[in-house]
Amino acid sequence: MYEQETAGMIVRVEPQFLPDESRPEDSRFVWSYTIEIENRRPDTVQLMSRYWRITDENGATQEVRGDGVIGQQPTIEPGKRFRYSSAAPLAAPSGVMMGHYSMQRTNGEAFDIKVPLFALDSPHISKLAN
């Protein structure tokens, strides 16, 4: 598990290779990742948007931006956690992912929290990207 704390918010990531969704013969490698965001701040915050930078072992990079996560812009109260799962496909057997979430306090103040760099390694690795 990977963990990063920013501004009283903790982001935990647990990636998992999905062999049943992957097709190495077609250069398709798929991972799921579960994210948990814990609010250790004294105020309620809302996740407004996300940014991902995904780089495979060959150096190919994708950037993903969008509103919220999995179709939601969750509100996280002090002491509470929000957890979700998603997936990422690559054309190579190894890579890394990192990013950030843009958050907003109830008073309208915006701030970003980091998602730690995490490895996407499959059993088909030809060279490590991380």
C-alpha positions as CSV (number, residue, x, y, z in Angstrom):
1,M,0.0,0.0,0.0
2,Y,1.1,3.5,-0.8
3,E,0.3,6.5,1.4
4,Q,0.7,10.3,1.2
5,E,-0.5,13.1,3.5
6,T,-1.1,16.6,2.3
7,A,-2.9,19.4,4.3
8,G,-4.4,17.0,6.8
9,M,-5.7,14.6,4.1
10,I,-4.3,11.1,3.7
11,V,-4.5,9.3,0.4
12,R,-3.9,5.6,0.4
13,V,-3.5,3.5,-2.8
14,E,-3.6,-0.2,-3.3
15,P,-3.0,-1.3,-7.0
16,Q,-3.6,-4.8,-8.2
17,F,-2.8,-6.4,-11.6
18,L,-5.9,-7.9,-13.3
19,P,-4.8,-11.0,-15.3
20,D,-8.3,-11.8,-16.4
21,E,-8.8,-8.3,-18.0
22,S,-5.3,-8.3,-19.5
23,R,-4.2,-9.6,-22.9
24,P,-0.4,-9.6,-23.0
25,E,-0.4,-11.0,-26.5
26,D,-2.2,-7.8,-27.6
27,S,0.0,-5.5,-25.4
28,R,-2.9,-4.9,-23.0
29,F,-2.2,-4.9,-19.3
30,V,-4.9,-3.8,-16.8
31,W,-4.7,-2.8,-13.1
32,S,-7.3,-2.0,-10.6
33,Y,-6.5,0.5,-7.9
34,T,-8.4,1.2,-4.7
35,I,-8.1,4.7,-3.3
36,E,-9.0,5.7,0.3
37,I,-9.1,9.4,1.2
38,E,-9.1,10.1,4.9
39,N,-10.0,13.6,6.3
40,R,-7.9,14.4,9.4
41,R,-8.8,18.1,9.1
42,P,-11.2,19.9,11.4
43,D,-13.4,20.9,8.5
44,T,-15.5,19.2,5.8
45,V,-14.1,19.1,2.3
46,Q,-15.3,18.1,-1.2
47,L,-13.3,16.4,-3.9
48,M,-13.9,18.5,-7.0
49,S,-11.5,17.1,-9.6
50,R,-8.7,14.7,-10.3
51,Y,-5.4,14.7,-12.3
52,W,-3.5,11.5,-13.2
53,R,-0.1,11.1,-14.9
54,I,0.4,7.5,-16.0
55,T,3.8,6.5,-17.5
56,D,4.6,3.0,-18.8
57,E,7.9,1.2,-18.9
58,N,8.6,2.5,-22.4
59,G,8.2,6.2,-21.3
60,A,4.7,6.7,-22.9
61,T,2.8,9.1,-20.7
62,Q,-1.0,9.7,-20.5
63,E,-2.5,12.6,-18.6
64,V,-6.1,12.3,-17.3
65,R,-8.1,15.2,-15.9
66,G,-11.8,15.3,-14.9
67,D,-14.4,16.2,-12.5
68,G,-14.6,14.2,-9.3
69,V,-14.0,10.4,-9.3
70,I,-16.2,7.6,-10.6
71,G,-18.9,10.1,-11.4
72,Q,-19.0,11.5,-7.9
73,Q,-17.7,14.7,-6.1
74,P,-17.8,13.3,-2.6
75,T,-18.0,15.3,0.6
76,I,-15.7,14.0,3.3
77,E,-16.4,15.1,6.9
78,P,-13.7,15.4,9.6
79,G,-12.6,11.9,10.7
80,K,-14.4,10.2,7.8
81,R,-13.0,8.3,4.8
82,F,-14.1,8.0,1.2
83,R,-13.1,4.8,-0.7
84,Y,-13.4,3.9,-4.4
85,S,-11.9,1.6,-7.0
86,S,-11.1,2.2,-10.7
87,A,-8.9,0.7,-13.3
88,A,-6.0,1.7,-15.7
89,P,-4.9,-0.1,-18.8
90,L,-1.4,0.2,-20.2
91,A,0.2,-1.0,-23.5
92,A,3.3,-2.3,-21.5
93,P,3.7,-4.7,-18.6
94,S,4.9,-2.1,-16.1
95,G,4.5,1.5,-15.2
96,V,3.8,4.1,-12.6
97,M,0.9,6.4,-11.7
98,M,0.7,9.6,-9.7
99,G,-1.5,12.6,-9.4
100,H,-3.6,14.9,-7.2
101,Y,-7.1,15.7,-6.2
102,S,-8.4,19.3,-6.1
103,M,-10.4,19.8,-2.9
104,Q,-12.7,22.5,-1.7
105,R,-13.5,23.6,1.8
106,T,-17.1,24.6,2.7
107,N,-16.0,28.2,2.7
108,G,-15.0,27.9,-1.0
109,E,-11.2,27.7,-0.4
110,A,-9.5,25.3,-2.8
111,F,-6.4,23.2,-2.3
112,D,-4.8,20.2,-3.8
113,I,-3.8,16.9,-2.2
114,K,-1.2,14.6,-3.6
115,V,-1.7,11.0,-4.7
116,P,1.5,9.1,-4.0
117,L,3.5,7.7,-6.9
118,F,2.6,4.0,-7.1
119,A,3.8,1.1,-9.2
120,L,1.9,-0.8,-11.8
121,D,3.9,-4.0,-12.1
122,S,2.7,-7.2,-13.7
123,P,4.1,-10.7,-13.9
124,H,5.0,-10.0,-17.5
125,I,7.5,-7.2,-16.6
126,S,10.3,-6.9,-19.2
127,K,12.0,-3.9,-17.4
128,L,11.0,-1.9,-14.3
129,A,9.7,1.6,-14.8
130,N,10.1,2.5,-11.2
